[in-house]
Amino acid sequence: MKDDEGVDQYASKISVMSVKYGNLGGILDDQAMVKKLFDTVPDKYITVVAGIEQFFDLKKLVFEEAVGRLKAFEERVQRGAGGA
């Protein structure tokens, strides 16, 4: 994920990757997609990722929920910085 890229944009890339992987006969489940997301986000998300990892069972966490939690953090930071 690039520093200037939003969570939505990056999540879309991972979703497209999952579809392409499926078209090749593989299965990229929520657990793998969440791991990919958390392993590749910029350092500014490290605190929220650590919190999610601590309080949620990553084997059961749905990709969309993980994205939603990162988006909530992103929006909160933007509001705090005087944006939107």
C-alpha positions in Angstrom: 0.0 0.0 0.0 1.3 3.4 -0.9 1.3 6.2 1.7 -1.0 8.4 -0.4 -3.4 5.5 -1.2 -6.6 5.1 0.7 -7.8 2.0 2.5 -10.7 1.6 0.0 -8.4 1.7 -3.0 -6.0 -0.8 -1.5 -8.7 -3.1 -0.4 -10.1 -3.1 -3.9 -6.7 -4.2 -5.2 -6.6 -7.1 -2.8 -10.2 -8.1 -3.8 -9.2 -8.0 -7.5 -6.2 -10.1 -6.7 -8.5 -12.6 -5.0 -10.8 -12.8 -8.0 -7.8 -13.4 -10.3 -6.5 -16.0 -8.0 -9.9 -17.7 -8.0 -10.0 -17.7 -11.8 -6.7 -19.6 -11.8 -8.3 -22.3 -9.6 -7.0 -21.2 -6.3 -8.8 -20.0 -3.2 -7.9 -16.9 -1.3 -10.1 -16.9 1.8 -10.8 -14.1 4.2 -8.0 -15.2 6.5 -5.4 -14.9 3.8 -6.8 -11.6 2.6 -6.8 -10.1 6.1 -3.2 -11.3 6.6 -2.2 -9.7 3.3 -3.9 -6.5 4.2 -2.4 -6.2 7.7 1.1 -7.2 6.5 1.2 -4.6 3.8 -0.4 -1.4 5.3 1.9 1.5 6.1 3.3 2.0 9.5 0.7 4.7 10.4 -1.8 1.8 10.7 0.4 -0.3 13.0 -1.4 0.6 16.2 -4.9 -0.2 14.9 -3.6 -3.4 13.3 -2.1 -4.4 16.6 -5.3 -3.7 18.4 -7.4 -5.7 15.9 -4.9 -8.6 16.2 -5.1 -8.5 20.0 -8.9 -8.4 20.3 -10.2 -10.4 17.3 -9.8 -13.9 16.2 -8.1 -13.4 12.8 -9.2 -16.9 11.7 -12.8 -15.7 11.9 -12.4 -12.0 10.9 -14.1 -11.2 7.6 -12.0 -9.2 5.1 -14.7 -6.5 4.9 -14.8 -6.0 8.7 -11.0 -5.6 8.7 -11.2 -3.0 6.0 -14.0 -1.2 7.8 -12.0 -1.0 11.0 -9.0 0.4 9.1 -11.3 2.9 7.3 -12.7 4.1 10.6 -9.2 4.7 11.9 -8.3 6.5 8.6 -11.4 8.7 8.8 -10.8 9.5 12.5 -7.2 10.6 11.8 -8.4 12.8 8.9 -10.9 14.5 11.2 -8.3 15.0 13.8 -6.0 16.5 11.3 -8.6 19.1 10.3 -9.6 17.2 7.1 -13.2 16.5 5.9 
